Amino acid sequence: SNVAVPGTGMALSKVCVMRPVAVGFLLIGAPCWSFVAAVAKAKRDTGSYFSLRKIAENYREQLLKPRDWFSLWRTNSRLAAWHSLCVKKETQGWGDYDMENKWAFIEKGRNKGVAVSPVLETPALCIKHKNEEGGMGIHFFRNALEGGDWILQEVMQNEAFVAGLLPENAPLSTFRVMTASRLGLSSKE
C-alpha cells in the first residue's frame, strides 16, 4: 500500500486486489503504462512527443529490460523475497531477513552494542505547520521506542570528506556491509 505506480499517486496494491485484476494489469495495464513512459522519455530526450524511433526504443527498453530505479528496486525485492523463502524452508525460520525492517535492525544493533543510526528518545512528536490555523497542519508521531510506527531521528548529513566527493545537496550516502564465512556454507557447496 505504500508503493505507487511510477509517475502516479495510485497505490500499486489497487491492481492486486484480486488475481484476475492483477493478471489483467500485467497483460494490458503494464504494457500500456510502458508505452506512456516511453513517450514521456522520448519527450525528455528529444523534445518531441512524435519521435517514433525514440518511442519504439524506449518502449522496448521499458517493457523488456527496464533500467529505471523502480524496476531495479522491484527486481531486487523479488530476488530477496525468493532467497528469503529458500532460507525459510532450510532453516525453519526467516534467518536475519527480519533485519530488512529498519526498526528491527536498529533494535538489534542497540541491544548488541553495534553502532546504528541514532534515534531520539522522546516518546512522541507534535509537528505543526507554521502558518495553518484551526488544527490544520498538525501531525503527531509516536516513537517506535514507545510502540509507535515512527523511527524518530535527527537529520543526518554526509561527513565532510564524503560530501566533498558528491554534488551539492546530495542525499545522505549509505551502504551496508555484508560479510560471509565459508563455515556458513554446507559441505556440498
Solvent accessible surface area in square Angstrom, and as a share of the most:
residue,aa,sasa,rsa
1,S,121,0.78
2,N,142,0.73
3,V,39,0.22
4,A,41,0.31
5,V,5,0.03
6,P,55,0.34
7,G,86,0.82
8,T,48,0.28
9,G,81,0.78
10,M,80,0.36
11,A,22,0.17
12,L,48,0.24
13,S,47,0.30
14,K,131,0.56
15,V,18,0.10
16,C,79,0.47
17,V,102,0.59
18,M,118,0.53
19,R,196,0.71
20,P,100,0.63
21,V,58,0.33
22,A,31,0.24
23,V,65,0.37
24,G,27,0.26
25,F,54,0.23
26,L,121,0.60
27,L,123,0.61
28,I,119,0.60
29,G,20,0.19
30,A,30,0.24
31,P,34,0.22
32,C,76,0.45
33,W,87,0.30
34,S,11,0.07
35,F,102,0.42
36,V,77,0.44
37,A,32,0.25
38,A,1,0.01
39,V,32,0.18
40,A,40,0.31
41,K,72,0.30
42,A,0,0.00
43,K,73,0.31
44,R,172,0.63
45,D,70,0.36
46,T,70,0.41
47,G,49,0.47
48,S,42,0.27
49,Y,114,0.43
50,F,169,0.70
51,S,30,0.19
52,L,138,0.69
53,R,180,0.66
54,K,38,0.16
55,I,13,0.07
56,A,48,0.38
57,E,72,0.32
58,N,7,0.04
59,Y,63,0.24
60,R,132,0.48
61,E,35,0.16
62,Q,50,0.22
63,L,71,0.35
64,L,130,0.65
65,K,125,0.53
66,P,35,0.22
67,R,156,0.57
68,D,55,0.29
69,W,184,0.64
70,F,21,0.09
71,S,5,0.03
72,L,102,0.51
73,W,96,0.34
74,R,81,0.29
75,T,78,0.46
76,N,94,0.48
77,S,43,0.28
78,R,144,0.52
79,L,109,0.54
80,A,35,0.27
81,A,54,0.42
82,W,154,0.54
83,H,86,0.38
84,S,11,0.07
85,L,91,0.45
86,C,43,0.26
87,V,30,0.17
88,K,82,0.35
89,K,154,0.65
90,E,146,0.66
91,T,82,0.48
92,Q,155,0.69
93,G,25,0.24
94,W,114,0.40
95,G,49,0.47
96,D,94,0.49
97,Y,57,0.22
98,D,76,0.39
99,M,39,0.17
100,E,106,0.47
101,N,84,0.43
102,K,148,0.63
103,W,45,0.16
104,A,26,0.20
105,F,103,0.43
106,I,10,0.05
107,E,77,0.35
108,K,75,0.32
109,G,9,0.08
110,R,98,0.36
111,N,129,0.66
112,K,139,0.59
113,G,69,0.67
114,V,89,0.51
115,A,103,0.80
116,V,34,0.19
117,S,38,0.25
118,P,94,0.59
119,V,13,0.08
120,L,53,0.26
121,E,120,0.54
122,T,47,0.27
123,P,79,0.49
124,A,51,0.40
125,L,60,0.30
126,C,61,0.37
127,I,83,0.42
128,K,140,0.59
129,H,97,0.43
130,K,195,0.83
131,N,121,0.62
132,E,85,0.38
133,E,147,0.66
134,G,79,0.76
135,G,57,0.55
136,M,130,0.58
137,G,21,0.21
138,I,56,0.29
139,H,103,0.46
140,F,143,0.60
141,F,52,0.21
142,R,139,0.51
143,N,0,0.00
144,A,12,0.09
145,L,58,0.29
146,E,81,0.36
147,G,61,0.59
148,G,16,0.15
149,D,131,0.68
150,W,130,0.46
151,I,48,0.25
152,L,14,0.07
153,Q,63,0.28
154,E,127,0.57
155,V,138,0.79
156,M,78,0.35
157,Q,158,0.70
158,N,28,0.14
159,E,108,0.48
160,A,85,0.66
161,F,143,0.60
162,V,55,0.31
163,A,46,0.36
164,G,68,0.65
165,L,123,0.61
166,L,57,0.29
167,P,104,0.65
168,E,159,0.71
169,N,143,0.74
170,A,31,0.24
171,P,113,0.71
172,L,72,0.36
173,S,57,0.37
174,T,108,0.63
175,F,171,0.71
176,R,168,0.61
177,V,115,0.66
178,M,174,0.78
179,T,124,0.72
180,A,106,0.82
181,S,65,0.42
182,R,209,0.76
183,L,170,0.85
184,G,71,0.68
185,L,95,0.47
186,S,53,0.34
187,S,124,0.80
188,K,183,0.78
189,E,142,0.63
